[in-house]
Amino acid sequence: MFLLPLGHLQPQIKPHTIRTGLKRNLPQFLLLAFITFGVGMVVGAERVVVPIVAKHDFAVATYLSTLAFIISFGFVKAALNLIAGRLADRYGRKLLLLCGWLSALPIPFLIIFAPNWSWIVGANLLLGVNQGLAWSMTVTSKIDLVGTQRRGLALGINEFSGYAGVSLGGFIGGVLSGSYGLRTTPFLFVFAVILVMLLLSLFVRETLPYTRIEQHDNVGIPSHEQTPPSLRHIFALTTWGDRALAAATQAGLVEKFTDTLAWGLFPLYFATHGLTPAMIGGLVGTYTGSWAVLQIYTGHLTDRFGRKWAIVSGMWLTALGIICVAISTSLLWWFSSAALMGIGMALLYPTLLTVVSDVAHPHWRATSLGVYRFWRDSGYAFGALAIGLIADHFGFLTSFWFTAMLMLASGLLVALLMYETHPKSHIHSST
């Protein structure tokens, strides 16, 4: 029942003021990028601190139990991605962005005062809501603002800002937990980030009207059609009905196995080799940081040379990085391997989103992105289940090798199935 009052927070845009393009909408684009940075900082602090908390504070016995917080996060975020995409096409982006930040407010206190591990798992349910709403709406709004001509660049900047936040948040979380205690100080920092981003979200402009001026049709639906197809139809089309979308969807799901490995097991693996929380934060930050920075360039690169082979090479480079982590024993090699993984993710991650944006009609693009992100972030949950079970029964390194082989196979599927989706013409958009 609170939807109507919050809806009044959305500023009204006069039709003649709506024009797509990065330069024309730069202030709003940069505001959204900074909010995405904040979304990344919140989850970044957890990436380093929570796995160590599992062993240090709660003596969680198995790897699968340790990864339960990622399983809860993954399933909730995946479901919210799907719902948020559909709601965003109906009711707009800003309302859901605000709801995403409101849902994050209890997270730091649930972790700080947790008497048992189930509270941490519960906090990650809310983290999934926050990520599913807030990150979804910032990326969708950026796509709306820039139109078709610079979509790869826009998504590269979006993912750069988000994963720069993940990298910095992970590093700060590691330093604070190593110096001032595992839980209180790192998550008071997280609470401050949440408050700032909630306030900034009040100044975000609603971008749903921008989709109505786009004349882009890659899937056979007339550009003048105002009513989106059913969710069932878009779900089927995105999951298996179109070769490019199906290839992107399976690749998105599989690449989250890599991120689950880095999030859930890298801190534990490096801790067994005597590394401090700050050093672990630096290693995880190298992976997410190289991923973040390079996405600006890889997004622009795919606008010039296409999407398909950037994805394939990214999947295979990431797999090689995982293998190098598994066979390395020195800190220098671990840092180099983490950077190689980041390079691979920078090539594939924003490009997968761009493929979906290329193919989907603007009137139901947010829904299609929601379906893709539903499957992609389900990879956190499925990945945590598979990797946790393998690590428990066969050891750390077997889970590393399993993830690397899965990435190689997924890249091969993209090479065989995906057609090039880079648009050959651009209408009603410019820089």
C-alpha positions in Angstrom: 0.0 0.0 0.0 3.0 2.3 0.3 3.6 2.3 -3.5 1.5 5.3 -4.2 3.1 7.8 -1.7 6.6 6.7 -2.8 5.5 7.1 -6.4 5.1 10.8 -5.8 8.8 11.1 -5.2 9.3 10.6 -9.0 9.9 13.9 -10.8 7.7 14.5 -13.8 9.5 14.8 -17.2 8.1 16.9 -20.0 8.0 14.9 -23.2 10.0 17.5 -25.2 12.9 17.3 -22.7 13.4 13.5 -23.2 16.4 12.7 -25.4 18.7 9.7 -25.2 22.4 10.0 -25.3 25.3 9.8 -22.8 26.3 13.5 -23.0 22.8 14.8 -22.8 22.1 12.8 -19.6 25.5 12.9 -18.1 24.6 14.3 -14.6 22.0 11.6 -14.1 24.2 8.9 -15.5 27.0 9.9 -13.1 24.7 9.9 -10.2 23.5 6.4 -11.1 27.1 5.3 -11.5 27.9 6.5 -8.0 24.9 4.8 -6.5 26.0 1.5 -8.3 29.4 2.1 -6.6 27.6 2.2 -3.3 25.8 -1.1 -4.1 29.1 -2.7 -4.8 30.7 -1.4 -1.5 28.0 -3.0 0.6 28.4 -6.5 -0.9 32.2 -6.0 -1.2 32.7 -5.7 2.6 30.8 -9.0 3.0 33.0 -10.8 0.5 36.1 -10.6 2.7 34.6 -10.5 6.2 31.7 -13.0 6.3 33.5 -16.2 5.3 36.1 -15.5 8.0 33.4 -14.8 10.5 31.9 -18.2 9.7 35.0 -20.0 10.9 36.2 -17.5 13.6 33.0 -16.5 15.4 30.7 -19.4 14.7 33.0 -22.4 14.0 30.9 -23.5 11.0 32.1 -27.0 10.3 31.6 -27.6 6.6 32.2 -25.6 3.4 28.6 -26.1 2.3 27.3 -24.6 5.6 29.8 -21.8 5.3 28.4 -21.0 1.8 24.8 -21.0 3.0 24.9 -17.3 3.2 25.7 -17.1 -0.6 22.9 -19.7 -1.3 20.3 -17.5 0.4 21.7 -14.4 -1.2 21.7 -15.9 -4.7 18.2 -17.3 -4.7 16.6 -14.1 -3.3 18.6 -11.8 -5.6 17.7 -14.0 -8.6 14.0 -13.9 -7.8 14.1 -10.1 -7.2 15.8 -9.6 -10.5 12.9 -11.3 -12.3 10.2 -9.5 -10.3 12.0 -6.1 -10.4 12.4 -6.2 -14.2 8.7 -6.7 -14.7 7.7 -4.1 -12.1 10.1 -1.6 -13.6 8.5 -1.9 -17.0 5.1 -1.3 -15.4 5.8 1.2 -12.6 9.1 2.7 -13.2 12.7 2.4 -12.0 13.1 4.9 -9.1 10.5 3.5 -6.7 12.2 0.1 -6.8 15.6 1.7 -6.3 14.4 3.3 -3.1 12.8 0.1 -1.9 16.2 -1.6 -2.5 18.0 0.7 -0.2 15.3 0.7 2.5 15.6 -3.1 2.6 19.3 -2.8 3.3 19.0 -0.8 6.5 18.8 -3.8 8.9 21.6 -5.8 7.3 24.6 -4.3 9.3 22.9 -4.8 12.7 21.8 -8.3 12.0 25.4 -9.2 11.4 26.9 -7.1 14.3 24.5 -8.6 16.9 24.1 -12.1 15.3 24.0 -14.7 18.1 24.3 -17.6 15.6 25.1 -18.3 11.9 21.4 -18.3 10.9 21.3 -14.5 11.5 24.1 -14.0 9.0 22.1 -16.2 6.5 19.0 -14.0 7.2 21.0 -10.8 6.6 22.0 -12.1 3.3 18.4 -12.6 2.3 18.0 -8.9 2.7 21.3 -8.3 0.9 19.8 -10.2 -2.0 16.7 -7.9 -2.0 19.0 -4.9 -1.9 21.1 -6.1 -4.8 18.2 -7.4 -6.8 16.4 -4.1 -6.7 19.1 -1.4 -6.4 21.7 -2.8 -8.9 18.9 -3.8 -11.3 17.4 -0.4 -11.4 20.7 1.5 -11.8 21.7 -0.6 -14.7 18.3 -0.4 -16.3 18.1 3.3 -15.9 21.6 3.8 -17.5 20.5 1.7 -20.5 17.3 3.9 -20.8 19.4 7.1 -20.8 22.0 6.3 -23.4 19.9 4.6 -26.1 21.5 2.2 -28.5 24.7 3.9 -29.8 26.8 3.7 -26.6 25.1 0.9 -24.8 28.3 -1.2 -24.4 30.2 1.7 -23.0 27.3 2.6 -20.7 27.2 -1.0 -19.3 31.0 -1.1 -19.0 30.9 2.1 -16.9 28.0 0.7 -14.9 29.8 -2.6 -14.1 33.1 -0.6 -13.5 31.4 1.5 -10.9 29.8 -1.5 -9.2 32.8 -3.7 -9.1 35.1 -0.8 -8.1 32.8 -0.5 -5.1 33.1 -4.2 -4.5 36.9 -4.0 -4.7 37.2 -1.0 -2.4 34.5 -2.3 0.0 36.3 -5.6 0.2 39.6 -3.9 0.9 38.2 -1.5 3.5 36.3 -4.4 5.1 39.5 -6.5 5.3 41.5 -3.6 6.9 38.8 -2.7 9.4 38.2 -6.3 10.4 41.9 -6.9 10.8 42.4 -3.8 12.9 39.2 -3.2 14.8 37.4 -6.6 15.0 35.6 -8.8 12.5 32.1 -7.4 12.8 31.3 -4.1 14.5 33.5 -1.6 12.7 33.2 -3.0 9.1 29.4 -3.1 9.3 29.0 0.3 10.8 30.9 1.4 7.7 28.4 -0.5 5.6 25.5 1.2 7.4 27.0 4.6 6.6 27.2 3.7 2.9 23.6 2.5 2.9 22.3 5.8 4.4 24.3 7.9 1.9 23.0 5.9 -1.1 19.4 6.0 0.1 19.5 9.8 0.3 21.2 10.2 -3.1 18.5 7.9 -4.6 15.9 10.6 -3.9 17.5 12.7 -6.6 17.4 10.1 -9.3 15.2 10.9 -12.3 12.6 8.3 -13.5 13.8 6.9 -16.8 10.9 4.8 -18.0 9.7 7.6 -20.4 13.0 7.3 -22.3 12.1 3.8 -23.5 9.1 5.2 -25.4 11.2 7.2 -27.8 13.5 4.4 -28.7 12.9 2.9 -32.2 14.8 -0.4 -31.9 13.5 -3.8 -32.9 15.6 -6.9 -33.1 13.1 -9.6 -32.3 10.2 -8.9 -34.7 7.9 -6.8 -32.5 6.7 -3.5 -34.0 8.5 -0.5 -32.5 5.2 1.3 -31.9 3.8 -1.5 -29.7 3.2 -0.2 -26.2 2.0 -3.3 -24.3 4.8 -5.7 -23.4 4.4 -9.4 -24.1 3.6 -11.7 -21.1 6.2 -12.5 -18.6 5.9 -16.2 -19.6 6.7 -15.3 -23.3 9.7 -13.1 -22.4 11.0 -15.8 -19.9 10.9 -18.5 -22.6 12.4 -16.2 -25.3 15.3 -15.1 -23.0 16.0 -18.6 -21.6 15.8 -20.8 -24.7 13.8 -19.2 -27.5 16.6 -17.1 -29.0 20.1 -18.5 -29.6 21.9 -15.4 -28.5 19.8 -14.9 -25.4 20.1 -18.6 -24.5 23.8 -18.6 -24.9 24.1 -15.4 -22.8 21.9 -16.8 -20.1 23.8 -20.0 -19.6 27.1 -18.1 -19.6 25.8 -15.7 -17.1 24.8 -18.5 -14.8 28.1 -20.3 -15.1 30.3 -17.3 -14.6 28.7 -16.8 -11.2 30.3 -20.1 -10.1 33.6 -18.3 -10.5 32.4 -15.3 -8.4 31.0 -17.7 -5.8 34.4 -19.4 -5.6 36.2 -16.1 -5.2 33.6 -14.8 -2.6 33.2 -17.9 -0.5 36.4 -20.0 -0.7 39.2 -17.6 -1.7 39.2 -16.0 1.8 39.3 -19.4 3.5 41.8 -20.8 1.1 44.2 -17.9 1.5 43.7 -17.9 5.2 44.9 -21.5 5.4 48.2 -20.3 3.9 48.7 -17.8 6.7 47.5 -14.6 4.9 46.1 -11.8 7.1 42.6 -10.3 6.4 44.2 -7.2 4.9 46.2 -9.4 2.5 43.2 -11.4 1.6 41.3 -8.2 1.0 44.1 -7.1 -1.3 43.9 -10.4 -3.3 40.1 -10.3 -3.7 40.4 -6.6 -4.5 42.8 -7.4 -7.3 40.3 -9.7 -8.8 37.4 -7.3 -8.5 39.5 -4.2 -9.1 41.0 -5.3 -12.4 37.5 -6.5 -13.5 36.1 -3.1 -12.5 38.6 -0.8 -14.2 38.9 -2.7 -17.5 35.1 -2.9 -18.0 35.2 0.7 -19.2 37.4 -0.2 -22.0 35.9 -3.6 -22.8 32.4 -2.1 -23.0 33.6 0.5 -25.5 35.6 -2.3 -27.4 32.4 -4.3 -27.9 30.7 -1.3 -29.4 33.3 -1.2 -32.1 34.1 -4.9 -32.7 31.1 -6.9 -31.5 30.1 -9.0 -28.5 30.4 -12.7 -29.2 34.2 -13.2 -29.1 34.7 -10.9 -26.2 32.4 -13.2 -24.2 34.2 -16.4 -25.4 37.7 -15.1 -24.7 36.6 -13.8 -21.3 35.2 -17.2 -20.2 38.4 -18.9 -21.2 40.7 -16.3 -19.6 38.8 -16.5 -16.4 39.1 -20.3 -16.4 42.9 -20.0 -16.9 43.1 -17.6 -14.0 41.4 -20.1 -11.7 43.8 -22.8 -12.8 46.7 -20.6 -12.1 45.4 -19.9 -8.5 45.1 -23.6 -8.0 48.6 -24.5 -9.1 50.3 -21.4 -7.5 51.9 -21.3 -4.1 53.4 -17.8 -4.0 51.7 -14.5 -3.2 53.0 -12.9 -6.4 51.4 -15.6 -8.5 48.2 -15.4 -6.6 48.0 -11.7 -7.3 48.8 -12.3 -11.0 46.2 -15.0 -11.3 43.5 -12.9 -9.6 44.3 -10.1 -12.1 43.9 -12.6 -15.0 40.5 -13.7 -13.6 39.5 -10.0 -13.4 40.5 -9.4 -17.1 38.4 -12.3 -18.2 35.4 -11.1 -16.2 35.8 -7.6 -17.6 35.5 -9.0 -21.1 32.5 -11.2 -20.5 30.4 -9.6 -17.7 29.1 -6.3 -19.2 29.1 -7.8 -22.7 26.5 -10.4 -21.6 24.2 -7.7 -20.4 24.8 -5.8 -23.6 23.8 -8.8 -25.7 20.4 -9.0 -23.9 20.0 -5.2 -24.3 20.7 -5.5 -28.1 18.1 -8.2 -28.6 15.3 -7.1 -26.3 12.8 -4.5 -27.4 12.8 -1.3 -25.3 9.2 -1.8 -24.2 10.1 -5.1 -22.4 13.9 -4.8 -22.1 13.8 -4.5 -18.3 11.8 -7.7 -18.1 14.2 -9.5 -20.4 17.2 -8.2 -18.4 15.4 -9.4 -15.3 15.0 -12.9 -16.7 18.7 -13.0 -17.7 19.8 -11.7 -14.3 17.4 -14.2 -12.6 19.4 -17.1 -14.2 22.7 -15.4 -13.8 22.4 -14.8 -10.1 20.9 -18.2 -9.6 24.5 -19.2 -10.4 25.4 -17.9 -6.9 23.1 -20.4 -5.3 23.7 -23.4 -7.6 27.4 -22.6 -7.5 27.6 -22.5 -3.7 25.8 -25.8 -3.5 28.0 -27.5 -6.1 31.3 -25.9 -4.9 30.5 -26.5 -1.2 29.7 -30.2 -1.7 32.8 -30.7 -3.9 35.1 -28.9 -1.4 33.7 -30.9 1.5 34.1 -34.3 -0.2 37.1 -33.8 -2.4 39.0 -30.8 -1.1 39.5 -27.1 -1.9 41.4 -27.6 -5.1 39.0 -30.0 -6.7 36.3 -27.2 -6.5 38.7 -24.9 -8.3 39.3 -27.3 -11.1 35.6 -28.0 -11.4 34.8 -24.3 -11.8 37.5 -23.8 -14.4 36.3 -26.7 -16.5 32.8 -25.5 -16.3 33.9 -22.0 -17.6 35.7 -23.6 -20.5 32.7 -25.6 -21.5 30.3 -22.6 -21.2 32.6 -20.5 -23.4 32.5 -23.2 -26.0 28.7 -23.2 -26.0 28.8 -19.4 -26.6 31.2 -19.9 -29.5 28.8 -22.5 -31.1 25.4 -21.0 -30.4 25.6 -17.2 -30.2 25.2 -14.9 -33.2 26.7 -11.4 -33.2 24.1 -9.0 -31.7 26.0 -5.7 -32.2 23.5 -3.3 -33.9 24.3 -2.3 -37.4 22.4 1.0 -37.3 21.4 3.4 -34.5 18.3 5.5 -34.5 17.4 8.4 -32.2 20.5 8.2 -30.0 23.8 9.9 -30.0 26.5 11.0 -27.7 
